[in-house]
């Protein structure tokens, strides 16, 4: 079995919370809403480090302005 497509570093919910400086409950909510990918191992979750980095990158991308909300026209 090849491990080329598998992230080699998994984080606990507590580690993700500490890295993002949010509560563990916030991380659980992100996992439950599928905003961050996670793997269930027994009764706990493990989060691939890449999933955390992807979430942060998606969350910090600049928003695109609405084309219909131009307030410069008088």
Biopython code that builds the backbone (N, CA, C, O; Angstrom):
import numpy as np
from Bio.PDB.StructureBuilder import StructureBuilder

atoms = [
    (1, "UNK", "N", (0.837, -1.188, 0.000)),
    (1, "UNK", "CA", (0.000, 0.000, 0.000)),
    (1, "UNK", "C", (0.875, 1.243, 0.000)),
    (1, "UNK", "O", (1.786, 1.363, 0.820)),
    (2, "UNK", "N", (0.611, 2.151, -0.896)),
    (2, "UNK", "CA", (1.394, 3.368, -1.016)),
    (2, "UNK", "C", (0.869, 4.455, -0.093)),
    (2, "UNK", "O", (-0.343, 4.628, 0.040)),
    (3, "UNK", "N", (1.775, 5.190, 0.548)),
    (3, "UNK", "CA", (1.362, 6.284, 1.435)),
    (3, "UNK", "C", (1.656, 7.639, 0.814)),
    (3, "UNK", "O", (1.751, 8.640, 1.524)),
    (4, "UNK", "N", (1.799, 7.678, -0.506)),
    (4, "UNK", "CA", (2.138, 8.919, -1.186)),
    (4, "UNK", "C", (1.033, 9.962, -1.075)),
    (4, "UNK", "O", (1.323, 11.158, -1.044)),
    (5, "UNK", "N", (-0.235, 9.533, -1.013)),
    (5, "UNK", "CA", (-1.345, 10.474, -0.950)),
    (5, "UNK", "C", (-1.857, 10.717, 0.458)),
    (5, "UNK", "O", (-2.850, 11.424, 0.634)),
    (6, "UNK", "N", (-1.210, 10.155, 1.459)),
    (6, "UNK", "CA", (-1.669, 10.271, 2.839)),
    (6, "UNK", "C", (-0.773, 11.260, 3.579)),
    (6, "UNK", "O", (0.454, 11.175, 3.529)),
    (7, "UNK", "N", (-1.421, 12.203, 4.269)),
    (7, "UNK", "CA", (-0.663, 13.146, 5.071)),
    (7, "UNK", "C", (0.030, 12.395, 6.196)),
    (7, "UNK", "O", (-0.593, 11.562, 6.855)),
    (8, "UNK", "N", (1.287, 12.669, 6.422)),
    (8, "UNK", "CA", (2.027, 11.920, 7.426)),
    (8, "UNK", "C", (1.940, 12.548, 8.814)),
    (8, "UNK", "O", (2.407, 11.959, 9.789)),
    (9, "UNK", "N", (1.352, 13.730, 8.912)),
    (9, "UNK", "CA", (1.299, 14.396, 10.210)),
    (9, "UNK", "C", (-0.134, 14.767, 10.552)),
    (9, "UNK", "O", (-0.755, 15.600, 9.892)),
    (10, "UNK", "N", (-0.640, 14.132, 11.593)),
    (10, "UNK", "CA", (-1.997, 14.397, 12.063)),
    (10, "UNK", "C", (-1.939, 15.143, 13.375)),
    (10, "UNK", "O", (-1.025, 14.941, 14.175)),
    (11, "UNK", "N", (-2.918, 16.012, 13.598)),
    (11, "UNK", "CA", (-2.999, 16.798, 14.823)),
    (11, "UNK", "C", (-4.248, 16.410, 15.604)),
    (11, "UNK", "O", (-5.260, 16.017, 15.024)),
    (12, "UNK", "N", (-4.165, 16.525, 16.914)),
    (12, "UNK", "CA", (-5.353, 16.338, 17.735)),
    (12, "UNK", "C", (-6.190, 17.610, 17.683)),
    (12, "UNK", "O", (-5.732, 18.653, 17.215)),
    (13, "UNK", "N", (-7.416, 17.508, 18.168)),
    (13, "UNK", "CA", (-8.288, 18.685, 18.231)),
    (13, "UNK", "C", (-7.634, 19.764, 19.093)),
    (13, "UNK", "O", (-7.677, 20.944, 18.745)),
    (14, "UNK", "N", (-7.039, 19.374, 20.200)),
    (14, "UNK", "CA", (-6.380, 20.332, 21.094)),
    (14, "UNK", "C", (-5.209, 21.025, 20.405)),
    (14, "UNK", "O", (-5.000, 22.224, 20.590)),
    (15, "UNK", "N", (-4.447, 20.278, 19.614)),
    (15, "UNK", "CA", (-3.316, 20.876, 18.899)),
    (15, "UNK", "C", (-3.792, 21.857, 17.834)),
    (15, "UNK", "O", (-3.188, 22.914, 17.649)),
    (16, "UNK", "N", (-4.864, 21.516, 17.137)),
    (16, "UNK", "CA", (-5.428, 22.429, 16.134)),
    (16, "UNK", "C", (-5.920, 23.697, 16.814)),
    (16, "UNK", "O", (-5.666, 24.802, 16.333)),
    (17, "UNK", "N", (-6.623, 23.542, 17.931)),
    (17, "UNK", "CA", (-7.139, 24.700, 18.669)),
    (17, "UNK", "C", (-6.004, 25.606, 19.128)),
    (17, "UNK", "O", (-6.100, 26.828, 19.014)),
    (18, "UNK", "N", (-4.943, 25.022, 19.640)),
    (18, "UNK", "CA", (-3.800, 25.826, 20.103)),
    (18, "UNK", "C", (-3.129, 26.545, 18.934)),
    (18, "UNK", "O", (-2.758, 27.713, 19.052)),
    (19, "UNK", "N", (-2.973, 25.852, 17.808)),
    (19, "UNK", "CA", (-2.321, 26.459, 16.643)),
    (19, "UNK", "C", (-3.137, 27.609, 16.081)),
    (19, "UNK", "O", (-2.582, 28.619, 15.647)),
    (20, "UNK", "N", (-4.484, 27.451, 16.089)),
    (20, "UNK", "CA", (-5.354, 28.488, 15.535)),
    (20, "UNK", "C", (-5.771, 29.517, 16.575)),
    (20, "UNK", "O", (-6.398, 30.522, 16.243)),
    (21, "UNK", "N", (-5.423, 29.267, 17.829)),
    (21, "UNK", "CA", (-5.798, 30.144, 18.949)),
    (21, "UNK", "C", (-7.307, 30.321, 19.059)),
    (21, "UNK", "O", (-7.824, 31.431, 19.186)),
    (22, "UNK", "N", (-7.994, 29.179, 19.004)),
    (22, "UNK", "CA", (-9.442, 29.127, 19.200)),
    (22, "UNK", "C", (-9.722, 28.022, 20.212)),
    (22, "UNK", "O", (-8.813, 27.293, 20.611)),
    (23, "UNK", "N", (-10.969, 27.901, 20.622)),
    (23, "UNK", "CA", (-11.324, 26.851, 21.572)),
    (23, "UNK", "C", (-11.448, 25.507, 20.863)),
    (23, "UNK", "O", (-11.610, 25.440, 19.645)),
    (24, "UNK", "N", (-11.369, 24.445, 21.650)),
    (24, "UNK", "CA", (-11.558, 23.105, 21.093)),
    (24, "UNK", "C", (-12.969, 22.969, 20.520)),
    (24, "UNK", "O", (-13.162, 22.297, 19.508)),
    (25, "UNK", "N", (-13.953, 23.599, 21.157)),
    (25, "UNK", "CA", (-15.324, 23.526, 20.660)),
    (25, "UNK", "C", (-15.425, 24.141, 19.266)),
    (25, "UNK", "O", (-16.167, 23.636, 18.423)),
    (26, "UNK", "N", (-14.698, 25.213, 19.013)),
    (26, "UNK", "CA", (-14.693, 25.824, 17.681)),
    (26, "UNK", "C", (-14.151, 24.843, 16.649)),
    (26, "UNK", "O", (-14.689, 24.739, 15.547)),
    (27, "UNK", "N", (-13.098, 24.131, 16.996)),
    (27, "UNK", "CA", (-12.526, 23.149, 16.074)),
    (27, "UNK", "C", (-13.519, 22.017, 15.836)),
    (27, "UNK", "O", (-13.692, 21.574, 14.700)),
    (28, "UNK", "N", (-14.179, 21.538, 16.909)),
    (28, "UNK", "CA", (-15.202, 20.499, 16.734)),
    (28, "UNK", "C", (-16.306, 20.974, 15.795)),
    (28, "UNK", "O", (-16.784, 20.201, 14.965)),
    (29, "UNK", "N", (-16.713, 22.231, 15.915)),
    (29, "UNK", "CA", (-17.752, 22.763, 15.020)),
    (29, "UNK", "C", (-17.272, 22.801, 13.576)),
    (29, "UNK", "O", (-18.028, 22.474, 12.661)),
    (30, "UNK", "N", (-16.026, 23.197, 13.366)),
    (30, "UNK", "CA", (-15.460, 23.224, 12.016)),
    (30, "UNK", "C", (-15.404, 21.827, 11.417)),
    (30, "UNK", "O", (-15.675, 21.645, 10.230)),
    (31, "UNK", "N", (-15.056, 20.845, 12.230)),
    (31, "UNK", "CA", (-15.011, 19.457, 11.762)),
    (31, "UNK", "C", (-16.419, 18.969, 11.440)),
    (31, "UNK", "O", (-16.641, 18.346, 10.402)),
    (32, "UNK", "N", (-17.373, 19.253, 12.335)),
    (32, "UNK", "CA", (-18.756, 18.793, 12.128)),
    (32, "UNK", "C", (-19.375, 19.411, 10.873)),
    (32, "UNK", "O", (-20.154, 18.760, 10.176)),
    (33, "UNK", "N", (-19.027, 20.669, 10.587)),
    (33, "UNK", "CA", (-19.572, 21.343, 9.402)),
    (33, "UNK", "C", (-18.768, 21.034, 8.134)),
    (33, "UNK", "O", (-19.075, 21.559, 7.064)),
    (34, "UNK", "N", (-17.751, 20.192, 8.252)),
    (34, "UNK", "CA", (-16.892, 19.789, 7.138)),
    (34, "UNK", "C", (-16.059, 20.942, 6.587)),
    (34, "UNK", "O", (-15.600, 20.884, 5.446)),
    (35, "UNK", "N", (-15.862, 21.981, 7.380)),
    (35, "UNK", "CA", (-14.989, 23.081, 6.961)),
    (35, "UNK", "C", (-13.525, 22.656, 7.049)),
    (35, "UNK", "O", (-12.679, 23.148, 6.302)),
    (36, "UNK", "N", (-13.237, 21.740, 7.968)),
    (36, "UNK", "CA", (-11.901, 21.156, 8.101)),
    (36, "UNK", "C", (-12.071, 19.641, 8.047)),
    (36, "UNK", "O", (-12.899, 19.076, 8.762)),
    (37, "UNK", "N", (-11.288, 18.996, 7.201)),
    (37, "UNK", "CA", (-11.345, 17.535, 7.090)),
    (37, "UNK", "C", (-10.741, 16.903, 8.339)),
    (37, "UNK", "O", (-9.767, 17.408, 8.897)),
    (38, "UNK", "N", (-11.330, 15.799, 8.765)),
    (38, "UNK", "CA", (-10.815, 15.074, 9.920)),
    (38, "UNK", "C", (-11.111, 13.595, 9.764)),
    (38, "UNK", "O", (-12.012, 13.193, 9.028)),
    (39, "UNK", "N", (-10.330, 12.795, 10.475)),
    (39, "UNK", "CA", (-10.498, 11.354, 10.476)),
    (39, "UNK", "C", (-10.866, 10.940, 11.888)),
    (39, "UNK", "O", (-10.220, 11.347, 12.853)),
    (40, "UNK", "N", (-11.900, 10.134, 12.001)),
    (40, "UNK", "CA", (-12.301, 9.646, 13.317)),
    (40, "UNK", "C", (-11.487, 8.396, 13.635)),
    (40, "UNK", "O", (-11.449, 7.446, 12.854)),
    (41, "UNK", "N", (-10.840, 8.416, 14.792)),
    (41, "UNK", "CA", (-10.057, 7.277, 15.263)),
    (41, "UNK", "C", (-10.634, 6.894, 16.619)),
    (41, "UNK", "O", (-10.381, 7.557, 17.625)),
    (42, "UNK", "N", (-11.409, 5.822, 16.633)),
    (42, "UNK", "CA", (-12.094, 5.444, 17.868)),
    (42, "UNK", "C", (-13.114, 6.514, 18.230)),
    (42, "UNK", "O", (-14.028, 6.805, 17.458)),
    (43, "UNK", "N", (-12.947, 7.094, 19.416)),
    (43, "UNK", "CA", (-13.865, 8.144, 19.859)),
    (43, "UNK", "C", (-13.291, 9.545, 19.670)),
    (43, "UNK", "O", (-13.916, 10.523, 20.080)),
    (44, "UNK", "N", (-12.129, 9.659, 19.065)),
    (44, "UNK", "CA", (-11.511, 10.973, 18.887)),
    (44, "UNK", "C", (-11.283, 11.265, 17.409)),
    (44, "UNK", "O", (-11.450, 10.397, 16.553)),
    (45, "UNK", "N", (-10.900, 12.500, 17.131)),
    (45, "UNK", "CA", (-10.627, 12.930, 15.761)),
    (45, "UNK", "C", (-9.151, 13.240, 15.612)),
    (45, "UNK", "O", (-8.485, 13.658, 16.560)),
    (46, "UNK", "N", (-8.657, 13.029, 14.412)),
    (46, "UNK", "CA", (-7.320, 13.471, 14.030)),
    (46, "UNK", "C", (-7.480, 14.307, 12.769)),
    (46, "UNK", "O", (-8.216, 13.943, 11.851)),
    (47, "UNK", "N", (-6.780, 15.429, 12.742)),
    (47, "UNK", "CA", (-6.904, 16.381, 11.643)),
    (47, "UNK", "C", (-5.575, 16.442, 10.891)),
    (47, "UNK", "O", (-4.540, 16.734, 11.491)),
    (48, "UNK", "N", (-5.594, 16.171, 9.591)),
    (48, "UNK", "CA", (-4.355, 16.303, 8.817)),
    (48, "UNK", "C", (-3.856, 17.756, 8.856)),
    (48, "UNK", "O", (-4.638, 18.698, 8.719)),
    (49, "UNK", "N", (-2.583, 17.911, 9.040)),
    (49, "UNK", "CA", (-2.003, 19.255, 9.094)),
    (49, "UNK", "C", (-2.317, 20.037, 7.821)),
    (49, "UNK", "O", (-2.548, 21.245, 7.874)),
    (50, "UNK", "N", (-2.325, 19.349, 6.678)),
    (50, "UNK", "CA", (-2.644, 20.005, 5.406)),
    (50, "UNK", "C", (-4.057, 20.572, 5.402)),
    (50, "UNK", "O", (-4.303, 21.617, 4.798)),
    (51, "UNK", "N", (-4.993, 19.893, 6.072)),
    (51, "UNK", "CA", (-6.377, 20.366, 6.126)),
    (51, "UNK", "C", (-6.466, 21.677, 6.900)),
    (51, "UNK", "O", (-7.234, 22.568, 6.538)),
    (52, "UNK", "N", (-5.678, 21.790, 7.964)),
    (52, "UNK", "CA", (-5.660, 23.040, 8.739)),
    (52, "UNK", "C", (-5.083, 24.164, 7.890)),
    (52, "UNK", "O", (-5.629, 25.267, 7.856)),
    (53, "UNK", "N", (-3.984, 23.883, 7.206)),
    (53, "UNK", "CA", (-3.354, 24.906, 6.356)),
    (53, "UNK", "C", (-4.291, 25.330, 5.226)),
    (53, "UNK", "O", (-4.367, 26.513, 4.897)),
    (54, "UNK", "N", (-5.005, 24.372, 4.630)),
    (54, "UNK", "CA", (-5.962, 24.701, 3.563)),
    (54, "UNK", "C", (-7.087, 25.582, 4.095)),
    (54, "UNK", "O", (-7.481, 26.548, 3.441)),
    (55, "UNK", "N", (-7.604, 25.257, 5.273)),
    (55, "UNK", "CA", (-8.688, 26.048, 5.865)),
    (55, "UNK", "C", (-8.222, 27.482, 6.122)),
    (55, "UNK", "O", (-8.937, 28.436, 5.815)),
    (56, "UNK", "N", (-7.037, 27.627, 6.677)),
    (56, "UNK", "CA", (-6.511, 28.972, 6.961)),
    (56, "UNK", "C", (-6.308, 29.740, 5.668)),
    (56, "UNK", "O", (-6.622, 30.928, 5.598)),
    (57, "UNK", "N", (-5.788, 29.077, 4.642)),
    (57, "UNK", "CA", (-5.564, 29.748, 3.359)),
    (57, "UNK", "C", (-6.902, 30.189, 2.740)),
    (57, "UNK", "O", (-7.007, 31.302, 2.225)),
    (58, "UNK", "N", (-7.918, 29.321, 2.790)),
    (58, "UNK", "CA", (-9.238, 29.679, 2.249)),
    (58, "UNK", "C", (-9.870, 30.820, 3.039)),
    (58, "UNK", "O", (-10.542, 31.677, 2.467)),
    (59, "UNK", "N", (-9.657, 30.830, 4.336)),
    (59, "UNK", "CA", (-10.279, 31.841, 5.197)),
    (59, "UNK", "C", (-9.615, 33.205, 5.081)),
    (59, "UNK", "O", (-10.228, 34.224, 5.401)),
    (60, "UNK", "N", (-8.383, 33.231, 4.631)),
    (60, "UNK", "CA", (-7.668, 34.506, 4.557)),
    (60, "UNK", "C", (-7.579, 35.066, 3.146)),
    (60, "UNK", "O", (-6.959, 36.106, 2.927)),
    (61, "UNK", "N", (-8.204, 34.372, 2.177)),
    (61, "UNK", "CA", (-8.213, 34.913, 0.819)),
    (61, "UNK", "C", (-9.080, 36.164, 0.790)),
    (61, "UNK", "O", (-10.122, 36.209, 1.444)),
    (62, "UNK", "N", (-8.664, 37.178, 0.041)),
    (62, "UNK", "CA", (-9.471, 38.400, -0.031)),
    (62, "UNK", "C", (-10.825, 38.128, -0.670)),
    (62, "UNK", "O", (-10.939, 37.355, -1.621)),
    (63, "UNK", "N", (-11.827, 38.765, -0.139)),
    (63, "UNK", "CA", (-13.190, 38.613, -0.676)),
    (63, "UNK", "C", (-13.294, 39.360, -1.995)),
    (63, "UNK", "O", (-12.671, 40.406, -2.175)),
    (64, "UNK", "N", (-14.084, 38.820, -2.915)),
    (64, "UNK", "CA", (-14.308, 39.500, -4.188)),
    (64, "UNK", "C", (-15.467, 40.468, -4.018)),
    (64, "UNK", "O", (-16.488, 40.107, -3.432)),
    (65, "UNK", "N", (-15.331, 41.683, -4.513)),
    (65, "UNK", "CA", (-16.414, 42.666, -4.356)),
    (65, "UNK", "C", (-17.627, 42.291, -5.195)),
    (65, "UNK", "O", (-17.494, 41.739, -6.288)),
    (66, "UNK", "N", (-18.808, 42.597, -4.674)),
    (66, "UNK", "CA", (-20.043, 42.372, -5.422)),
    (66, "UNK", "C", (-20.114, 43.377, -6.559)),
    (66, "UNK", "O", (-19.825, 44.560, -6.375)),
    (67, "UNK", "N", (-20.499, 42.902, -7.728)),
    (67, "UNK", "CA", (-20.598, 43.787, -8.872)),
    (67, "UNK", "C", (-21.818, 44.679, -8.775)),
    (67, "UNK", "O", (-21.805, 45.790, -9.306)),
    (68, "UNK", "N", (-22.866, 44.229, -8.118)),
    (68, "UNK", "CA", (-24.094, 45.022, -8.026)),
    (68, "UNK", "C", (-24.119, 45.986, -6.859)),
    (68, "UNK", "O", (-25.125, 46.668, -6.658)),
    (69, "UNK", "N", (-23.062, 46.069, -6.089)),
    (69, "UNK", "CA", (-23.051, 46.912, -4.892)),
    (69, "UNK", "C", (-22.061, 48.059, -5.061)),
    (69, "UNK", "O", (-21.211, 48.272, -4.196)),
    (70, "UNK", "N", (-22.160, 48.790, -6.151)),
    (70, "UNK", "CA", (-21.270, 49.900, -6.440)),
    (70, "UNK", "C", (-21.852, 51.176, -5.833)),
    (70, "UNK", "O", (-22.877, 51.670, -6.304)),
    (71, "UNK", "N", (-21.214, 51.713, -4.799)),
    (71, "UNK", "CA", (-21.744, 52.883, -4.116)),
    (71, "UNK", "C", (-21.073, 54.164, -4.568)),
    (71, "UNK", "O", (-21.274, 55.221, -3.971)),
    (72, "UNK", "N", (-20.262, 54.071, -5.639)),
    (72, "UNK", "CA", (-19.592, 55.278, -6.116)),
    (72, "UNK", "C", (-20.463, 56.088, -7.053)),
    (72, "UNK", "O", (-20.184, 57.263, -7.293)),
    (73, "UNK", "N", (-21.514, 55.485, -7.587)),
    (73, "UNK", "CA", (-22.405, 56.202, -8.519)),
    (73, "UNK", "C", (-23.372, 57.072, -7.729)),
    (73, "UNK", "O", (-24.009, 56.609, -6.782)),
    (74, "UNK", "N", (-23.473, 58.317, -8.121)),
    (74, "UNK", "CA", (-24.401, 59.268, -7.449)),
    (74, "UNK", "C", (-25.518, 59.642, -8.347)),
    (74, "UNK", "O", (-26.387, 60.424, -7.959)),
]
sb = StructureBuilder()
sb.init_structure("model")
sb.init_model(0)
sb.init_chain("A")
sb.init_seg("    ")
for serial, (resi, resn, name, xyz) in enumerate(atoms, 1):
    if name == "N":
        sb.init_residue(resn, " ", resi, " ")
    sb.init_atom(name, np.array(xyz, "f"), 0.0, 1.0, " ", f" {name:<3s}", serial, name[0])
structure = sb.get_structure()
